[in-house]
Every structure is written in structure tokens, then in C-alpha cells.
Amino acid sequence: MSFTLETPLAEAVGTSTAKTLERAFGMGTVGELLGHYPRRYADRGELTPILELPVGETVTIVAEVLSTRARQMRNRRGAMLEVIIGDGVGQMSLTFFAKNLGQAEWRAKELRVGRRGIFSGKVSQFRDTVQFAHPDYQLFEDSEAAYRQADALQDVPIPIYPATSAMQSWQIAKVIDAVLDKLGEVPDPLPEDLRRREGLLTAGEALQSIHRPHRRADVDPAVRTLRMHEALVLQTALLQQRNLVRSLIAQPRPAHAGGLLEQFDAKLPYTLTADQQRVGAEIADDLLLERPMNRLIQGEVGSGKTLVALRAMLQVAESGGQAALIAPTEVLAAQHLRSITKMLGPDLAPQLIPTLLTGQMSAPERRKAALRVASGQSLLVIGTHALLSEKTTFADLALVVVDEQHRFGVEQREMLRAKGTAPHAIVLTATPIPRTVAMTVFGDLDTSVIRSMPAGRAGISTFVAPLAEHPEWFQRVWERSAEEIAQGRQVFAVCAAIDAAEDSVESDDAPPPDVEGKGPRWGVVQLEQLLATHPRLGEVRRAILHGKMPADEKDATMRAFARGEIDLLVATTVIEVGVDVPNASTMIIMDADRFGVSQLHQLRGRVGRGEFPGLCLLVTEAEGGSIARERVEAVAATLDGFELAEVDLELRGEGDVLGAAQAGAKSSLRLLRVVKDAGLIAHARDIAADILKDDPMLVKHPGLRVAIAGRVSDADRAALSKN
């Protein structure tokens, strides 16, 4: 019996092993098991006498089993098998851990006294005795065969797999080896002529070579082949999604002379920047087409993306179409409602009736808002995830605007779109995305970039307060804040947690890898307690703001801050995106090393939005020279978000930038590296476009169709899109 990539693991490796693999790695099929590639390869090393074994190195020896002892462990669960082997001159021990005594005894029967074989592993020392822990081994019937085989295997690399305590690398290798022995023909995602032209292996050869290479030189061609498969599968899936949206029939939404858009533009108190005009023209043209617009707008913090989106909303409103703007937080949704209503002014706002719809509104408020939306009375709807609710219906949803796409998945964007008849879509992000990442993550969207900033901004100066070297600067940070407040300006102080004592971190972004496991020193609770006793700041008007506060309280606090009734706001990252208070001049970020580069850049963008110069102070205890400190210093060195995005990639690696996707057990990106493989991704995109032009349903490319179905799930797409 031979296996296919779709064969269930239970059928291929037995129910018990299949359950362990499913729990440990989320694997369910042979294809998913074989997609669990080695993370590196160890060398067996040359044959070494036991007496000359170098501690810390991987070596191979030929030896005979002298004794075995299986026993239950005393201090922890499980059992252990200790085997003593010798080569006629020296002796060493082999240690194997097992779930129970039965498993240990089973291995003892295999490694019975007198058996000879080759043993490969990393040499360690325990109580003056050299040992191998869980070595690879092969046993032979006679010593001559053992030496011959040992010489033959000397250059064969040992694959080392990502493992867990329940499933160790050598166990995974054994399971994969058994499955490869029975693997049937593997469908190739690449057509034969293309595969030959690119100089790649067949899919079957690549899987065999990556899991059991005969020599180091076998690994690179396998990796190159499988990288191309990943790039082609992902890019084809993204282009299919793009083509699917483009195949839908949308109602053109032209702007009319004297209409809402023209009225709005006539009353604007400033001139649009060149970038706003260009992107606005691209959107206006898209809205004239009979297919849905699907556009990503990247723009620096404060570059005017919301204004560009509002002009698109006005254009669709002219034909009675509704626009829905979905924001990631209640605070941001309420902020959008206020700023958009203000921009529309007293003449246009009553015609559009901007309406807020969020989950934390009271039932009567929500019913009233939902009725305005369902009847079509409100042409401009702003909300949070509540807009996705089955109870929320629209009269004529013509445009979907998703603010901060990295907080939402593809599924959520499509759920909102499904509430209309092929509505147009705009995705906004203030997190600049390197071209390669944009191509990989947002490949189904057309992309526009707003780089220039509106005139009249006073700019921002950023400084690091390195407390490791200058603990006295901590006091200076608060003195500087008091000076700004004395001049009538306002200050944000941001913490990573609500309460550092409980480590109640409040951020959608995971802490960077170099700070995981370390709790933040400062929370909103601790900082507010400290400031209450400060000789100058203890007397100023202070307030706190965090995600666990009731929605009406959060909104009231933010409104009071916007009106200038609060001097110093101690908050979590709930104020990260979209909050616009022109009088706020200073941003203090505590434990700044706990935030990612883009998040620091976002937070900094909350100040310097008016006539006063912005000041951002990054307070950190990270040691000089550490990656955490480098990250903070990179933000202080430049205001260019696009440059910072590239720095972020260099510091963190794209595995982290594509976080959820890389971590997901079934993620499509296993070998592909977005930065290093940028050229390959672009090349794969061109190939995918050519294939789909001739064969949109992949009828002539069954291997590629099967690969997409098996490896790019909705969850994968959503995971990619959330980053």
C-alpha cells in the first residue's frame, strides 16, 4: 500500500502517533507531516574511538552493547533506559527517556547485550562519564558490516526537526522515514517544462532529499525546489483571490458636478498634498469601474489617509451608496466619528448622518443606530467588530474601509463585504510595509502609498532615556513633561501594561522575542501612583485610559483630553492608532524596549500634529548594544516609517513580521524568507500571472490546484493578512 499527501496520518502511522503529531504540530495528513522540514542538519562526524570523544561535538562510533537498565524515574514522570556500550578499549553510556517503563523496556529488547552497531550523537559528560542522549543508531548482525556501514554513513547528514517534549527530533525522523518508504507519486505544482527550465527537482525528489539527504550537497536543490513551490502556491492563491474579486460585477459610483465630493473639496481649509491628490485620483478611477476596487493605502502616521478615504465615501454616497469604516478599537471608532463629522461640517454631516455602531453601546442606542443603517438613512457608518454581526444589515453597502488591516483578517474583511453586493474596498495601514512583505501578504490588493505629510506640522524630536547608564534621567523626563504642561500643552505617558504587578499587558502585538518572559516594570497603575506624589505633576489634571474601562468611560476620557480638560493622560496602547489631539506635544513611552519598531513609530505619531513641535521620550532600561536597545535607538534615529519598516525586518527577521503565519502549524510559509527570497517571490508572481491568464481555474495544472487546496487554508490567508 502506498500513501498520498492526502492520506490521513492515522492510516499512515497509527492512531497513537497520529494523535501525538496532531496535538504537537496540528498535523492531520501525510502532506502536513512531510511539510515539517528539518531546521538544520548535524554531521555524524568521523569514526572516533570512545577514549578520544570530544565533549560537545557530534561524532559516530562503532560499538557493542555491554549492558542495559530500564527504570522508572524518581523525581519526574516517565522512565529511563541506560545502555553501556564499548569499542573494546573504552566505554560510554547512552541515555533514552520514555513515557513509561514499557517503552523503555521495548527499546532495551532491541539494544540487547552483544548487539553491535553504529551510534551517532552529540557527546556530553555526566559524572565523569561520556554519554550520548537519544543518539541515532543502526544495529547489524556482524561487526564487519557495522564498520562498512559506518564508513558509508559518515557523510550522511542527520536531520534535526523542530520538536516538542512529546515528540522529539529522532522520533519525528523515524516516523518520516517510514512514511517516505511508502510514499507514492507526489503531484508536482510546477508544469514539467517550467520545472526543467528552472532546473528544479520533482516534488517527490525534493521531499526525499530534504528529509534524507545522502550528502550535504543534496539539501540545497531540495530547499530551492520547495521554496519555489511555496512562493508559487502562495502567489497563485493571492492572484486567484484578486481575480475572483475582479470578476464580480460592481455598480460604478461616479462623482457628479456640484455633488457631495465637490462641495466637500470646496470647503477644505487646506490644499491636498500631491500624494493625496494622486491616490485620490486612483480611487476615483477605481470607483468608475464595473468591478470592485480592492486597494491598500499605506501612509505615514498623520499623512491624511482618513481624508482620502472620506473623499471616497462621499463619492459613493452621491449615488445613495453607504460606506462602512471598521476600526480595531472603540476609542478609535469614536475618534473617527468625531473627526469625520468635524471634517464634513454643519452642511454635509446632516446629509450623510455619520453613525457609530459598537459592541459596548447600550441596547437602545445600538437598536437606534442599527435602524438608521438598515434603512439607508445613514450613508456613513463607523464601527468596530459589531459591524460584522449578523444583526447588522445595510440598505446599499457600496464601500468598505478597513482601518489598520493588520488588526483584522481576510475573513473579517470578506464578512463585511458580504453585507453588500460586491462593494468596493479600501484597506488603510499606518504601518509602512516593505515591498516584499506587501507582495507576500497583500498580494490580492492594488497598493497606493502616501509619503508626503500635510503642511503646517511642526514635526517631532525623539530621544532615548537610557536608564541603565543614566538613572538620573528618569526625573528629568517628568520635569520636561511638567515644563510642557506649564506652557499649556498636553502629555501622553504610555505603559505596556495596565498593572505591572499582574503583568496585564495590553497590546495586540506580542512583545519582541528578546523581552519575552520579562514583565514590564511600569503599568498604568504604578505610574499613576508615582505621578500622584510628584512635586509638580501631582497637582496637574491627570487621567488614566486602558482597554478594560467601560466604553462610555473611555470615550468620555478621550473627549475630555481632546477638549484640553486633561493635562496628562496615562494610558496603554489603546491610544496607539488614530487619536488626534493637536495640542498634545509630548509622548513618553515607558519600557520602550517592550514595543516593536512600528508600534513605537505609531505611538510617536500621536504628538506634533498641530502647531507645537512634538517631543517623544523613549524610556528604557535595556543595556546598550542589546537588540532591544537597538530597536529603540532605530526609532529615535529617523521619522521615516518606510525606513523603519526595513530596519524592523533586519532586526527581527521576517519570521516575526509574518508572526502568526510563521507560528501557525499549518502555515504556508515554511522555507520562504520574504526578505532573502524577494526576487524569487516576484518571479513566482510573474509565473502565477502567466499560468492564470491561460488557465484561471487551474484545470491544466492539477498539481498546483491540489497544492493550493492542501496548503493555503482560509486560516493561513487570515494569519498572513493579520500581519
Secondary structure, DSSP 8 states (H G I E B T S, - for coil): --B-TTSBHHHHH-HHHHHHHHHHH---BHHHHHTS--SEEE---SB--GGG--TTSEEEEEEEEEEEEEEE-SSSSSEEEEEEEE-SS-EEEEEEEESSHHHHHHHHHHT-TT-EEEEEEEEEEETTEEEEES-EEEEESSHHHHHHHHHHHTT--EEE----SSS-HHHHHHHHHHHHHTB-----SS-HHHHHHHT---HHHHHHHHHS-SSGGGHHHHHHHHHHHHHHHHHHHHHHHHHHHHHS--------TTSHHHHHHHH-SS---HHHHHHHHHHHHHTTSSS--EEEEEE-TTSSHHHHHHHHHHHHHTTT-EEEEE-SSHHHHHHHHHHHHHHHHHHHHHHH--EEE-TTS-HHHHHHHHHHHHHT--SEEEESGGGGSTT---S-EEEEEEESGGGS-HHHHHHHHTTSSS-EEEEEESS---HHHHHHHSTTSEEEEE-S--TT---EEEEEEETTT-TTHHHHHHHHHHHHHHTT-EEEEE-SBS-TTTT-B--SS---GGGTT---S-BHHHHHHHHHT-TTGGGS-EEEE-TTS-HHHHHHHHHHHHTT--SEEEE-GGGSSS---TTEEEEEETTGGGS-HHHHHHHHTTSS-SSS-EEEEEEE---TTSHHHHHHHHHHH---HHHHHHHHHHHH-HHHHTHHHHHSTT-S-SS--TTTTHHHHHHHHHHHHHHHHH-TT-TT-HHHHHHHHHH--HHHHHHHHT-
